[in-house]
């Protein structure tokens, strides 16, 4: 049997979870939202000010060596360094509809090691 009208893709289910999280999580200029996006090969982190609808900074795993989880921890440390340079110390963590596990947790731990509070 083929796909029915009721089957949903993994990405559409993640998007719905993300919207559910976004109802509660909001970023401001003093405390921006740390958003995670995870593709099969790479991971991206952004700081977003939802009040003024601006992306403050973006960090990717480009140029980092090691396994994907190690790269993710490096992304967390990089975003923490850039945030501290911009004067941001506190953020709100947005896991992007992903489980808080593996690479997503590694980004969070790396950001905490780098000095961000959330």
PyMOL commands that set and color helices and strands:
alter all, ss='L'
color gray80, all
select helices_A, chain A and resi 10-22+68-85+103-113
alter helices_A, ss='H'
color red, helices_A
select strands_A, chain A and resi 33-38+43-49+54-60+92-94
alter strands_A, ss='S'
color yellow, strands_A
deselect
rebuild
show_as cartoon
